[in-house]
Amino acid sequence: MTAVGPDAPTPASDVPHSPIAFRHKNYALFWFARLTATFAVQIISVSVGWQVYDITRDPLDLGLVGLVQFVPAIALVLVTGPTSDRFPRRVIMAVCVALEAVGAIALVAISLTPAPSVALIFAALFVLGVARAFYAPASWSIVPGLVPPVALSNAISWGASSWQFASIVGPVAGGLLYGLGAPVAYGTAVAMLVLSCVLTVMIRSSQVARRLDATWETVVAGFRYVFSEKVVLGAISLDLFAVLLGGAVALMPAVARDILDVGPWGLGLLRAAPGVGAIAVAVYLSVRPIRDRAGHVMFACVGLFGLATAVFGLSTHVGLSIAALLVLGGADMVSVTIRETLLQLWTPDEVRGRVNAVNMMFIGASNELGEFRAGGMAALIGVGPAIVFGGVGAMAVAGLWAWAFPQLRSARSLDRREG
């Protein structure tokens, strides 16, 4: 079994023991590569939404935009993980980003036609979804091979913040670029994906590619490991159920229009607030990382996430709502950093890709099903009560999981594997 924790191999570095992730060149390359790729995906996402709705005026098609890109992650989960464990992860990432660039080029070509075809747009999005399905487990699994264990929590925190930054700025940039024309928006995404591909090729990782037998045992090893290792199972399932119950993003347009009466500008503030809170906390964690009682801190922050969600559901004042969302985003950033760090430290490198494929599938499922849960419950009992119910449910999950997974609760350091 490959060593984990402080004995895991790390690439050569001038500062091999530095806890600051960006002092390791390969991580810096990786971070900027993933940031530019994620930024490009956000530009494509908002541009496609505008374009498809301009063509069809059918809200159902907006739902299909996300579904078409999410389906490959579920359909290919038994393939993406083994691929990440068998082949060099930076190569997988580079190929996936190149495939995304091809999909974006196809969107440029479709947009230049006199009557853009929605069916062809969905086909291009499916290609992007396939690329993201392989990219996600490889990109998460490569991180422990880029930094020493002492810098892993810092690396994961900054990795999560890059997604938050792209999710805040990317849609704004996409909207502005789409105003200049769909080909301009998609063309910008192509350029960013090409840059990401170049940066990815420059990465050097300590991962050792392995020969994996094409057996059913190999394919399902990720699932077997998740369900046999209580810390990993607890971390993944905690995120699944907390987000499934606590997710309120899908209901923000209804909150902005019907409860706060703030219009589109207010919706923009609401959507940005969790990301702003998350980035602020990520910066804080980069200076003051969690040194002890990580399990307790994680469960407390999941509970705080649920409480902030409930306050958001009860609020009728825009200032209080934004404050609640800032706290929600910050608490989520702490819990994500701890969960993902523990997940990486407790997972041997030979199955890390398969475990991360399972993790990414659960995260995607919790987001999609969470939005469905919120929307369906809001139709039955109202928007505010549905959000409050989800927040209370997330707090209950934190308490129940803290009781059911004592090893996860008692986890202390994020620098090494210990109970």
Steps between C-alpha positions, in 0.01 A plus 500: 500500500631843413601707800271777611548787741855617568657200329333561165741585215507860386666663203834667536472852634724776626268529802396136565359572846323829436132500606425767238367326188600777259866464596492173307533574128298204377205591719510860377487374141213268589305774680518745212424224250186397687396861559513586130318178406227560759469864394452386141233250604313774688509725192366216288231413755346847523536561124331173410216578739439836335533358148273200550230709665528760223435223247224299671352718778436173685617484867519121475792538263689690771467194722623279219815714464616384844366147466680431171832593661433306823385169348852393385632528859250233611512288186882481497575483874627141471741606224625844602644387833705204371626719216627755753683228695648326196627791289695817587247745640654809345473331159133421564441861604674638193306272264171592670568873477592458133170315448316785673670742262370292208150520647533877539621532140193305394283750688673784314428330169136433594453862605629627166225317310187700400272280714695335786376148581414428862555130437857570386556726801392216728733263313792738562401526867496120527859496374588758766325282759705195401821702529402633843410149617859385441658831604342524846642186668839550336525864611407424861720191516812672369525752784673272759772437242572871461555608861632343822239383753559807716371720216207281394223678693632835375501366143143369526379826653650703215369248248146548630544878500599495132164340420320758713682787329419362155136444601470868602689672220449247219123547456540879502773481238294254300199732500708798387675299229171353379376856461771541236384181330491129574809428286696756704404330829576149374820619330624646828429167668702323230799726565481438876475124450805501274693691768383249762617212282847654461533557876383145571761348270769685700399332828723232649345261752633221721217268392613161373279360222384146575389202303144410600339173401175542311289322763177586676693517829724769353206700369305503827804537728414865562153414628636212709762722661250779575260260675775318690680811631278679752684831490471519120138383500412750770667791319335425164154425638506804730544726200236309304222533755588846635494652151200291396299655785668838541537613139310824439658627177214383278251709700699826497308648203173445688647650817625807314170557320230392745652542849765771480362683195846605383496412129786365285770707671401353834508150357855567385598602853336191646675268253838664566478510882583131574801517271625819661469342845680188380790693347541712814521187715740334254736795533473477880571125495807561285642708786346318797452136400310258722758332722290292739151357563425502129206261535327712761556816298359333188177387665457839667534671161250264335260590781575870445435448127155365587429781748597768247276330242207511744563869576505571126164326466350704785644836393290770337780760490763499227784594738429210733458263206839595353665472843352151544631397159846637580508286815360203305778523240772541762379207709475283191857589401634383838308172487596437136869561574498259794289232325705500182832503688397204713370323191837538324706404807296187570496377139798304359626640172430177310123545546489879537365560151218249543409636844497857368280392209248370754537821700444721194192299403353541849576874501332543162203291609459698822499828309254384235270312738529779756365750250217258415426449873491875561280573199255218571467588868461871420207414272335316792570718805647825367848635423597620848380191689673272247833677560455494878414128489819434304712698745358317801553173313868587439546571873339165581733325255802659670388369838406154374824454304709618795340218701511236224863559393709543818829454309412794277391708800824426687732581206751757618787607274477571127874451458507124547273198524389453858182433687 
